[in-house]
Amino acid sequence: MGAPMGGPQPGSLLDRFLARLIDGILLAIVNYVIASIIVVGALMGETGGGMMVSTGGTYAVAAVSSLILVAIQMGYFVFMESSRGQTVGKMIMKLRTTGPSGGNPTVEEAIRRNIFMAIGLLGVIPVLGWISGLVSLVAVIMIAVQINGDPIARQGWHDKFAGGTRVLKIG
């Protein structure tokens, strides 16, 4: 499924990476603020205003933080891609995500396309939480390798899993 001659071309791996990096920086700022509020609240609540946290409190903070992080990331990407076809990073990089029909992805397609971000939920499992970063990195590397290996459509497994979403250069 290549791009029509003279029509929009698939976004390059570099453009897509830079768009994700921009979005990642924006989300990191939001997550930092929210996580700081949670941690400060936990610290204040655990010790009655002191600065010590018990092991149970640390786990609870990590679990809640993981849930909130995934909810914010998924919410951002799903909302922006299904409503606008673009995240802030894609706007800056002049990229647009399209669904298999050619318009914006549906909410379901956007969820399926970004489901790999739910790997962060491993953070709520005490024994497996530490590997969530490694598993996320492997998923992103697999996506990058597949995009790079598909010179015509530039689709990764996440695009195919979403029914054939595409990221196109629009400017």
C-alpha positions in Angstrom: 0.0 0.0 0.0 2.3 2.8 -1.3 1.6 6.5 -1.5 0.1 7.7 -4.7 2.4 9.4 -7.1 2.5 13.1 -6.2 0.4 12.5 -3.0 1.5 12.6 0.6 4.6 10.5 1.3 5.1 8.3 4.4 6.8 10.2 7.2 10.5 9.3 7.6 11.8 7.4 10.6 13.7 10.5 11.7 10.7 12.8 11.5 8.6 10.3 13.4 11.3 9.9 16.0 11.6 13.7 16.5 7.8 14.0 16.8 7.7 11.3 19.5 10.7 13.0 21.2 8.8 16.4 21.3 5.7 14.7 22.6 7.8 12.8 25.1 9.3 16.0 26.5 5.8 17.6 26.8 4.5 14.5 28.6 7.5 14.3 30.8 6.9 17.8 32.1 3.2 17.0 32.8 4.1 13.7 34.4 6.8 15.3 36.5 4.4 17.9 37.9 1.7 15.2 38.6 4.2 12.7 40.1 5.7 15.5 42.3 2.2 16.2 43.7 1.6 12.5 44.3 5.0 12.0 46.0 4.7 15.1 48.1 1.2 14.0 49.1 2.4 10.5 50.0 5.3 11.8 52.0 3.1 14.2 53.9 0.4 11.6 54.5 2.7 8.7 55.5 4.5 10.5 58.2 2.0 13.1 59.3 4.1 15.8 57.7 7.5 14.3 58.1 9.8 13.2 55.2 10.0 9.4 55.7 8.1 6.9 53.5 7.5 3.3 54.5 7.9 0.4 52.0 4.2 0.1 51.5 3.9 3.8 50.8 6.7 3.6 48.3 5.0 0.8 46.4 1.7 2.6 46.5 3.3 5.7 45.1 5.0 3.7 42.3 1.8 1.8 41.4 -0.3 5.0 41.3 2.4 6.8 39.4 2.6 4.0 36.8 -1.2 4.0 36.3 -1.3 7.8 36.0 1.6 7.8 33.6 0.0 5.3 31.3 -3.4 7.0 31.4 -1.8 10.3 30.5 0.3 8.9 27.7 -2.5 6.8 26.2 -5.1 9.6 26.7 -2.9 12.1 25.0 -2.0 10.0 21.9 -5.4 8.5 21.5 -7.3 11.8 21.9 -4.9 13.8 19.6 -4.7 11.2 16.9 -8.4 10.4 16.8 -9.6 14.0 17.0 -6.9 15.8 15.0 -4.7 13.1 13.3 -1.8 14.9 14.9 0.0 15.3 18.2 1.9 18.4 19.0 5.1 16.7 17.9 3.5 15.7 14.6 2.2 19.2 14.1 5.8 20.6 14.5 7.2 17.9 12.2 4.4 18.3 9.7 3.2 14.7 10.0 -0.3 13.4 10.2 -1.6 10.0 11.3 -4.4 8.6 9.1 -6.6 5.6 9.6 -7.1 2.8 7.1 -10.0 4.9 5.6 -7.7 7.9 5.0 -9.3 10.1 7.6 -8.3 10.4 11.2 -7.9 7.1 13.0 -10.9 6.1 15.1 -10.6 5.9 18.9 -10.2 2.1 18.6 -7.5 2.4 15.9 -5.6 5.0 18.0 -5.8 2.8 21.1 -4.5 -0.2 19.1 -1.8 1.9 17.5 -0.5 3.1 20.9 -1.2 0.0 23.0 2.5 -0.6 23.5 2.6 2.3 25.9 0.5 0.2 28.3 3.8 -1.8 29.0 4.3 0.9 31.7 1.5 -0.9 33.7 4.1 -3.5 34.6 5.2 -0.9 37.1 2.3 -1.9 39.4 3.7 -5.4 39.7 6.5 -5.4 42.4 8.6 -8.1 40.8 8.1 -7.1 37.2 8.0 -3.4 37.5 11.7 -2.9 36.9 11.6 -4.5 33.5 8.9 -2.2 32.1 11.5 0.2 30.8 13.4 -2.6 29.0 10.3 -4.1 27.5 9.2 -0.6 26.3 12.6 -0.1 24.7 12.4 -3.4 22.9 8.9 -2.5 21.6 10.1 0.9 20.3 13.2 -0.7 18.7 11.0 -3.3 16.9 8.8 -0.5 15.6 11.8 1.5 14.4 13.3 -1.5 12.6 10.0 -2.3 10.9 9.4 1.3 9.8 13.0 1.4 8.4 12.5 -2.0 6.7 9.3 -0.9 4.9 10.5 1.8 2.4 7.1 2.0 0.7 4.5 2.4 3.5 6.8 3.0 6.5 4.5 1.0 8.8 5.5 -0.6 12.1 3.7 -3.5 13.8 1.7 -1.0 15.7 0.3 0.6 12.5 -0.6 -2.9 11.1 -2.1 -3.9 14.5 -4.3 -0.8 14.2 -5.6 -2.0 10.8 -3.2 -0.1 8.6 -2.7 3.4 10.1 -0.2 5.5 8.3 1.9 8.5 9.2 2.2 10.9 6.3 4.4 14.0 5.7 2.0 16.8 5.0 4.4 19.8 4.5 
